[in-house]
């Protein structure tokens, strides 16, 4: 399913809701024995977003979200931070992980981000 940048922004503006974008930062020290960073910090941002199930078309509201793979449109015009792979989106009693992000531009201006998300 494809949309132009105006339609995507309008969907988020008219039908989206506020959710939390959680960015995880690995700010600790690397442990060579475990092969991972020992500690991490999280920062939460409020963003306006619209969830939809891309296999079945647009959903009528955030209450209709089903488990599995979905897409989320996040307004770039109303968001101070860019979503990244492995960030989390929390809202409406659901937490999903961002798998990939595609930025949609209009005339060189970021309008929105389309994120593939999974539970």
C-alpha positions in Angstrom: 0.0 0.0 0.0 1.5 3.4 -0.9 0.6 6.9 0.0 1.9 10.3 -0.8 3.5 12.5 1.9 0.4 14.7 2.3 -1.9 11.7 2.8 0.4 10.2 5.4 0.7 13.4 7.3 -3.0 13.9 7.2 -3.6 10.3 8.6 -1.3 11.0 11.5 -2.8 14.4 12.2 -6.5 13.3 11.9 -6.4 9.8 13.3 -3.1 9.3 15.1 -2.5 9.4 18.8 0.3 10.2 21.2 2.6 7.3 22.0 6.1 7.0 23.6 9.2 6.5 21.5 11.8 4.9 23.7 15.4 5.2 22.6 17.8 2.8 24.2 21.4 4.0 24.5 24.2 1.6 25.4 26.2 4.0 27.6 28.0 1.4 29.8 31.2 -0.4 29.4 31.9 -3.4 27.1 32.4 -6.7 28.9 34.6 -9.0 26.9 33.5 -12.0 28.9 29.9 -11.7 27.9 30.4 -9.9 24.6 27.9 -7.1 25.5 27.6 -3.7 27.0 26.9 -3.9 30.7 24.5 -1.1 31.1 22.1 1.0 29.0 20.0 4.1 29.5 16.6 4.9 28.0 15.1 8.2 27.0 11.4 8.6 26.3 9.8 11.0 23.8 6.2 11.7 23.0 5.4 11.3 19.3 2.2 11.4 17.3 1.7 8.2 15.4 -0.8 6.1 13.5 -0.6 2.2 13.4 -1.8 0.2 10.5 -1.7 -3.5 9.4 -0.1 -3.2 6.0 -1.4 -6.7 4.9 -5.0 -5.8 5.5 -5.1 -2.1 4.8 -5.6 0.8 7.2 -7.0 0.3 10.6 -9.8 2.4 11.9 -8.1 3.2 15.2 -5.4 2.3 17.6 -7.8 0.0 19.4 -7.8 -2.4 16.4 -4.1 -3.3 16.6 -3.4 -7.0 16.3 -0.3 -8.9 17.4 2.4 -9.3 14.7 4.0 -7.2 12.1 2.5 -3.8 11.4 3.6 -0.4 10.2 3.5 2.9 12.1 3.5 6.3 10.6 5.2 8.9 12.8 4.9 12.6 12.0 8.4 14.1 11.4 6.9 17.7 11.5 5.8 17.3 15.1 8.7 15.2 16.4 12.0 16.4 17.7 13.8 13.1 17.4 14.2 10.5 14.6 13.2 6.9 15.2 15.9 4.3 14.7 16.1 0.5 14.3 15.7 -1.2 17.7 13.9 1.7 19.3 10.6 0.9 21.0 7.1 2.4 20.6 4.9 2.2 23.7 1.2 3.1 23.7 -2.3 1.8 23.9 -1.2 -1.1 26.2 1.3 -2.4 23.6 5.0 -2.3 23.1 6.6 -2.9 19.7 10.2 -2.8 18.5 11.1 -0.9 15.3 12.7 -3.2 12.7 13.3 -0.6 10.0 12.6 3.1 9.3 11.9 4.8 6.0 11.9 8.6 5.9 9.3 10.3 3.6 10.2 13.7 2.2 8.3 16.5 0.4 10.4 19.1 -1.3 13.4 18.3 0.9 11.5 18.5 4.1 11.0 15.4 6.3 7.2 14.8 6.6 7.0 11.5 8.3 8.7 8.2 9.1 7.2 4.8 8.2 8.4 2.2 10.6 8.1 -1.6 10.3 7.4 -2.8 13.8 7.1 -6.2 15.5 6.1 -7.3 19.0 
